[in-house]
Amino acid sequence: MKILLKKIHVYLYVASVAFTYFLCWPMLYYFSRNPSRYYGMNKLRRAWGFLSSGFAGFLFKYEYEEPIDWSKTYIVCPNHTSNLDIAAMCVLVKSNCCFMGKETLKDGLVTGLFFRTVDIPVNRESKMSSYRAFKMAAERLNNGYTLIIFPEGGIADNYPPTLHEFKNGPFKLAIDLKIPIIPVSTSDTWKKLWDDGTKYGTKPGICHYHVHRPIETAHLAPADADALRDEVYGIIGRQLQLGYMALEIA
């Protein structure tokens, strides 16, 4: 009975996403027609992410190591276990922002509008595609956009999820442009919705996100990219261990 209710809840969440997207679509489309309107597109996407998740009973709670000055530009690097992470990052970032994600998102019914406009698609199997994507990301960052990128490169197939190896791209970019990195950790979102939710179902609840203090990169050289990657990996990994321990106690 429990798994049946969780399976039903998946459809409630999908319906919530679809319905709220339908309501927002005319304004999203309007904002998407001109890059000068992307800030409005992001503000509406933030509201849509909050409403589409909230109507299905998913709430986001953020714990900050220190206050974030969103008037500055950052590269935000969260671990990734759930489609809810995307909405959670939209709600978290209070400034103009863009995602970098897999190229197939351009063809998504919901994601396509964003990845054909404000967001950055990348085919990680193609060196040329990766080069173009990171060149576009550099342009966005130089124009004041905060870049959100999942350094694991996607949601892994293993369940329960574990933290997978990070890609080097965001850390090289951060050093080249002297942009601070904000690691973000979540250890319990997958318990509510893992991946897209279709395999194990979903259940409502509070998804907790730990927002670590920004890591400055102005003093780093290109040769430090691997060390920066490992530092961010270690920060997120240690926080996940604390979160998993809390889940076991609970």
MILUMLUM-85463 format. One record per residue (C-alpha): residue in one letter; chain; x, y, z. Coordinates in steps of 0.001 Angstrom, whole numbers, plus 500000, padded with zeros to 6 digits. Layout:
BEGIN
<r->a, c->A, X->X, Y->Y, Z->Z>
...
This chain:
BEGIN
<r->m, c->A, X->500000, Y->500000, Z->500000>
<r->k, c->A, X->502852, Y->502367, Z->500871>
<r->i, c->A, X->504607, Y->501916, Z->497525>
<r->l, c->A, X->501267, Y->502367, Z->495727>
<r->l, c->A, X->500750, Y->505734, Z->497431>
<r->k, c->A, X->504315, Y->506753, Z->496531>
<r->k, c->A, X->503669, Y->505823, Z->492893>
<r->i, c->A, X->500452, Y->507848, Z->492872>
<r->h, c->A, X->502311, Y->510796, Z->494347>
<r->v, c->A, X->504674, Y->510789, Z->491328>
<r->y, c->A, X->501713, Y->511629, Z->489108>
<r->l, c->A, X->500641, Y->514374, Z->491492>
<r->y, c->A, X->504096, Y->515930, Z->491220>
<r->v, c->A, X->504182, Y->515601, Z->487414>
<r->a, c->A, X->500718, Y->517163, Z->487217>
<r->s, c->A, X->501846, Y->520017, Z->489469>
<r->v, c->A, X->504894, Y->520711, Z->487282>
<r->a, c->A, X->502839, Y->520548, Z->484083>
<r->f, c->A, X->499965, Y->522675, Z->485360>
<r->t, c->A, X->502133, Y->525442, Z->486813>
<r->y, c->A, X->504342, Y->525437, Z->483701>
<r->f, c->A, X->501240, Y->525838, Z->481541>
<r->l, c->A, X->500185, Y->528824, Z->483642>
<r->c, c->A, X->503643, Y->530412, Z->483445>
<r->w, c->A, X->504364, Y->529570, Z->479806>
<r->p, c->A, X->503065, Y->532755, Z->478122>
<r->m, c->A, X->505253, Y->534984, Z->480297>
<r->l, c->A, X->508205, Y->532570, Z->480146>
<r->y, c->A, X->507970, Y->532591, Z->476370>
<r->y, c->A, X->507824, Y->536390, Z->476326>
<r->f, c->A, X->510897, Y->536693, Z->478545>
<r->s, c->A, X->512776, Y->534060, Z->476508>
<r->r, c->A, X->512521, Y->536049, Z->473256>
<r->n, c->A, X->515230, Y->538550, Z->474235>
<r->p, c->A, X->518354, Y->538020, Z->476391>
<r->s, c->A, X->517696, Y->541378, Z->478027>
<r->r, c->A, X->514595, Y->539787, Z->479579>
<r->y, c->A, X->516345, Y->536711, Z->480994>
<r->y, c->A, X->516348, Y->538260, Z->484466>
<r->g, c->A, X->512540, Y->538276, Z->484375>
<r->m, c->A, X->512597, Y->534711, Z->483061>
<r->n, c->A, X->514733, Y->533650, Z->486025>
<r->k, c->A, X->512492, Y->535396, Z->488547>
<r->l, c->A, X->509466, Y->533619, Z->487115>
<r->r, c->A, X->511343, Y->530296, Z->486999>
<r->r, c->A, X->512189, Y->530752, Z->490697>
<r->a, c->A, X->508513, Y->531237, Z->491535>
<r->w, c->A, X->507518, Y->528326, Z->489293>
<r->g, c->A, X->510074, Y->526010, Z->490955>
<r->f, c->A, X->508723, Y->526909, Z->494385>
<r->l, c->A, X->505059, Y->526495, Z->493422>
<r->s, c->A, X->505393, Y->523330, Z->491344>
<r->s, c->A, X->507256, Y->521597, Z->494177>
<r->g, c->A, X->505156, Y->523092, Z->496966>
<r->f, c->A, X->501821, Y->522034, Z->495464>
<r->a, c->A, X->503090, Y->518429, Z->495565>
<r->g, c->A, X->504245, Y->518791, Z->499178>
<r->f, c->A, X->507975, Y->519307, Z->498584>
<r->l, c->A, X->509514, Y->522147, Z->500575>
<r->f, c->A, X->513107, Y->523374, Z->500558>
<r->k, c->A, X->515005, Y->524387, Z->503683>
<r->y, c->A, X->518449, Y->525999, Z->503384>
<r->e, c->A, X->521126, Y->526064, Z->506053>
<r->y, c->A, X->523829, Y->528669, Z->505396>
<r->e, c->A, X->527349, Y->528592, Z->506787>
<r->e, c->A, X->527400, Y->532332, Z->506197>
<r->p, c->A, X->525138, Y->534847, Z->504425>
<r->i, c->A, X->525494, Y->534898, Z->500637>
<r->d, c->A, X->525776, Y->538223, Z->498832>
<r->w, c->A, X->523788, Y->537468, Z->495675>
<r->s, c->A, X->524845, Y->540738, Z->494084>
<r->k, c->A, X->528129, Y->538930, Z->493342>
<r->t, c->A, X->528713, Y->536265, Z->490690>
<r->y, c->A, X->529308, Y->532640, Z->491687>
<r->i, c->A, X->529597, Y->529123, Z->490374>
<r->v, c->A, X->527192, Y->526989, Z->492420>
<r->c, c->A, X->528147, Y->523296, Z->492672>
<r->p, c->A, X->525568, Y->520984, Z->494300>
<r->n, c->A, X->525579, Y->517212, Z->494556>
<r->h, c->A, X->522791, Y->515721, Z->492451>
<r->t, c->A, X->520398, Y->512919, Z->493412>
<r->s, c->A, X->516972, Y->514220, Z->492423>
<r->n, c->A, X->515142, Y->516270, Z->489812>
<r->l, c->A, X->514044, Y->518400, Z->492767>
<r->d, c->A, X->517617, Y->519720, Z->492968>
<r->i, c->A, X->516920, Y->521847, Z->489897>
<r->a, c->A, X->513919, Y->523577, Z->491451>
<r->a, c->A, X->515808, Y->523910, Z->494738>
<r->m, c->A, X->518702, Y->525710, Z->493030>
<r->c, c->A, X->516280, Y->528015, Z->491191>
<r->v, c->A, X->514808, Y->528994, Z->494556>
<r->l, c->A, X->518221, Y->529289, Z->496236>
<r->v, c->A, X->519923, Y->531659, Z->493792>
<r->k, c->A, X->518485, Y->535156, Z->494172>
<r->s, c->A, X->520210, Y->536665, Z->491136>
<r->n, c->A, X->520318, Y->536173, Z->487375>
<r->c, c->A, X->521489, Y->532628, Z->486772>
<r->c, c->A, X->521847, Y->529837, Z->484257>
<r->f, c->A, X->522299, Y->526083, Z->484397>
<r->m, c->A, X->524713, Y->523952, Z->482442>
<r->g, c->A, X->523265, Y->520518, Z->481670>
<r->k, c->A, X->523174, Y->517639, Z->479212>
<r->e, c->A, X->522324, Y->518444, Z->475612>
<r->t, c->A, X->519200, Y->516253, Z->475560>
<r->l, c->A, X->517484, Y->518774, Z->477866>
<r->k, c->A, X->517051, Y->520988, Z->474783>
<r->d, c->A, X->514408, Y->518526, Z->473600>
<r->g, c->A, X->512546, Y->518280, Z->476914>
<r->l, c->A, X->508929, Y->519441, Z->476994>
<r->v, c->A, X->509598, Y->521625, Z->480046>
<r->t, c->A, X->513376, Y->522077, Z->480001>
<r->g, c->A, X->513615, Y->522802, Z->476265>
<r->l, c->A, X->512550, Y->526451, Z->476499>
<r->f, c->A, X->515282, Y->527163, Z->479049>
<r->f, c->A, X->518068, Y->525187, Z->477371>
<r->r, c->A, X->517409, Y->526842, Z->474039>
<r->t, c->A, X->517690, Y->530288, Z->475631>
<r->v, c->A, X->519124, Y->531156, Z->479045>
<r->d, c->A, X->520680, Y->527783, Z->479997>
<r->i, c->A, X->523699, Y->526068, Z->478449>
<r->p, c->A, X->523444, Y->522573, Z->476889>
<r->v, c->A, X->526561, Y->520440, Z->476615>
<r->n, c->A, X->527386, Y->517092, Z->475040>
<r->r, c->A, X->530173, Y->515847, Z->477302>
<r->e, c->A, X->531130, Y->513181, Z->474749>
<r->s, c->A, X->532123, Y->515900, Z->472282>
<r->k, c->A, X->535192, Y->518045, Z->472918>
<r->m, c->A, X->533878, Y->520695, Z->470540>
<r->s, c->A, X->530504, Y->520840, Z->472290>
<r->s, c->A, X->532209, Y->521079, Z->475687>
<r->y, c->A, X->534462, Y->523865, Z->474411>
<r->r, c->A, X->531497, Y->525846, Z->473069>
<r->a, c->A, X->529507, Y->525296, Z->476253>
<r->f, c->A, X->532262, Y->526501, Z->478555>
<r->k, c->A, X->532959, Y->529451, Z->476283>
<r->m, c->A, X->529277, Y->530398, Z->476571>
<r->a, c->A, X->529445, Y->529853, Z->480337>
<r->a, c->A, X->532397, Y->532243, Z->480550>
<r->e, c->A, X->530403, Y->534851, Z->478641>
<r->r, c->A, X->527453, Y->534416, Z->480993>
<r->l, c->A, X->529685, Y->534741, Z->484065>
<r->n, c->A, X->531372, Y->537840, Z->482674>
<r->n, c->A, X->527898, Y->539316, Z->482198>
<r->g, c->A, X->527058, Y->538756, Z->485859>
<r->y, c->A, X->525164, Y->535461, Z->485679>
<r->t, c->A, X->525652, Y->532916, Z->488447>
<r->l, c->A, X->526339, Y->529509, Z->486888>
<r->i, c->A, X->524713, Y->526418, Z->488418>
<r->i, c->A, X->526423, Y->523195, Z->487450>
<r->f, c->A, X->526191, Y->519720, Z->488959>
<r->p, c->A, X->529848, Y->518606, Z->489034>
<r->e, c->A, X->528960, Y->514901, Z->489027>
<r->g, c->A, X->527618, Y->515424, Z->485503>
<r->g, c->A, X->524167, Y->513999, Z->486277>
<r->i, c->A, X->522330, Y->511593, Z->488555>
<r->a, c->A, X->524078, Y->508249, Z->488862>
<r->d, c->A, X->522204, Y->504941, Z->488517>
<r->n, c->A, X->523078, Y->503516, Z->491930>
<r->y, c->A, X->520459, Y->503515, Z->494687>
<r->p, c->A, X->520859, Y->504627, Z->497428>
<r->p, c->A, X->522962, Y->507325, Z->495775>
<r->t, c->A, X->526607, Y->507966, Z->496559>
<r->l, c->A, X->528785, Y->510935, Z->495696>
<r->h, c->A, X->530453, Y->510320, Z->492336>
<r->e, c->A, X->533631, Y->511707, Z->490813>
<r->f, c->A, X->533501, Y->515386, Z->489873>
<r->k, c->A, X->534207, Y->516755, Z->486404>
<r->n, c->A, X->537040, Y->519300, Z->486135>
<r->g, c->A, X->535257, Y->521898, Z->483987>
<r->p, c->A, X->533635, Y->524135, Z->486621>
<r->f, c->A, X->536810, Y->524343, Z->488678>
<r->k, c->A, X->538993, Y->525322, Z->485735>
<r->l, c->A, X->536399, Y->527929, Z->484789>
<r->a, c->A, X->536266, Y->529308, Z->488333>
<r->i, c->A, X->540034, Y->529750, Z->488438>
<r->d, c->A, X->540304, Y->531219, Z->484938>
<r->l, c->A, X->537662, Y->533865, Z->485693>
<r->k, c->A, X->538463, Y->534266, Z->489422>
<r->i, c->A, X->534868, Y->533373, Z->490347>
<r->p, c->A, X->534075, Y->532034, Z->493853>
<r->i, c->A, X->532533, Y->528566, Z->494109>
<r->i, c->A, X->529628, Y->527767, Z->496422>
<r->p, c->A, X->529364, Y->524051, Z->497273>
<r->v, c->A, X->525835, Y->522889, Z->498156>
<r->s, c->A, X->525048, Y->519573, Z->499848>
<r->t, c->A, X->521808, Y->517627, Z->500231>
<r->s, c->A, X->521657, Y->514234, Z->501905>
<r->d, c->A, X->517901, Y->513632, Z->502128>
<r->t, c->A, X->516246, Y->514936, Z->498940>
<r->w, c->A, X->516602, Y->511524, Z->497294>
<r->k, c->A, X->514499, Y->510052, Z->500112>
<r->k, c->A, X->511576, Y->512147, Z->498845>
<r->l, c->A, X->512262, Y->511827, Z->495120>
<r->w, c->A, X->515188, Y->509914, Z->493654>
<r->d, c->A, X->516122, Y->510746, Z->490068>
<r->d, c->A, X->512782, Y->511462, Z->488334>
<r->g, c->A, X->510762, Y->509523, Z->490907>
<r->t, c->A, X->509322, Y->506952, Z->488515>
<r->k, c->A, X->511178, Y->503895, Z->489848>
<r->y, c->A, X->510570, Y->504128, Z->493602>
<r->g, c->A, X->507817, Y->506719, Z->493768>
<r->t, c->A, X->507863, Y->509942, Z->495737>
<r->k, c->A, X->506688, Y->511252, Z->499079>
<r->p, c->A, X->506190, Y->514813, Z->500304>
<r->g, c->A, X->508474, Y->516365, Z->502879>
<r->i, c->A, X->511182, Y->518915, Z->503583>
<r->c, c->A, X->514363, Y->518708, Z->501486>
<r->h, c->A, X->517361, Y->520084, Z->503358>
<r->y, c->A, X->520205, Y->521881, Z->501590>
<r->h, c->A, X->523443, Y->522938, Z->503266>
<r->v, c->A, X->524923, Y->525998, Z->501573>
<r->h, c->A, X->528644, Y->526106, Z->502294>
<r->r, c->A, X->530653, Y->529301, Z->502481>
<r->p, c->A, X->532001, Y->530506, Z->499114>
<r->i, c->A, X->535512, Y->529390, Z->498190>
<r->e, c->A, X->537570, Y->532223, Z->496755>
<r->t, c->A, X->539639, Y->531453, Z->493658>
<r->a, c->A, X->541364, Y->534793, Z->492954>
<r->h, c->A, X->544628, Y->533528, Z->494435>
<r->l, c->A, X->544629, Y->530228, Z->492518>
<r->a, c->A, X->546505, Y->529308, Z->489331>
<r->p, c->A, X->545298, Y->526952, Z->486553>
<r->a, c->A, X->547467, Y->524188, Z->488022>
<r->d, c->A, X->545326, Y->524299, Z->491181>
<r->a, c->A, X->542129, Y->523126, Z->489418>
<r->d, c->A, X->542449, Y->519498, Z->490558>
<r->a, c->A, X->543113, Y->520557, Z->494145>
<r->l, c->A, X->540075, Y->522861, Z->494075>
<r->r, c->A, X->537936, Y->520044, Z->492680>
<r->d, c->A, X->539110, Y->517716, Z->495454>
<r->e, c->A, X->538493, Y->520393, Z->498092>
<r->v, c->A, X->534886, Y->520890, Z->496972>
<r->y, c->A, X->534389, Y->517121, Z->496735>
<r->g, c->A, X->535680, Y->516724, Z->500300>
<r->i, c->A, X->533464, Y->519515, Z->501656>
<r->i, c->A, X->530312, Y->518028, Z->500132>
<r->g, c->A, X->531325, Y->514459, Z->501003>
<r->r, c->A, X->531867, Y->515251, Z->504692>
<r->q, c->A, X->528527, Y->517053, Z->504924>
<r->l, c->A, X->526767, Y->514110, Z->503278>
<r->q, c->A, X->528251, Y->511746, Z->505833>
<r->l, c->A, X->526867, Y->513900, Z->508644>
<r->g, c->A, X->523499, Y->513958, Z->506900>
<r->y, c->A, X->523413, Y->510196, Z->506394>
<r->m, c->A, X->524275, Y->509656, Z->510053>
<r->a, c->A, X->521378, Y->511915, Z->511030>
<r->l, c->A, X->519032, Y->509949, Z->508770>
<r->e, c->A, X->520093, Y->506671, Z->510403>
<r->i, c->A, X->519499, Y->508078, Z->513896>
<r->a, c->A, X->516100, Y->509414, Z->512853>
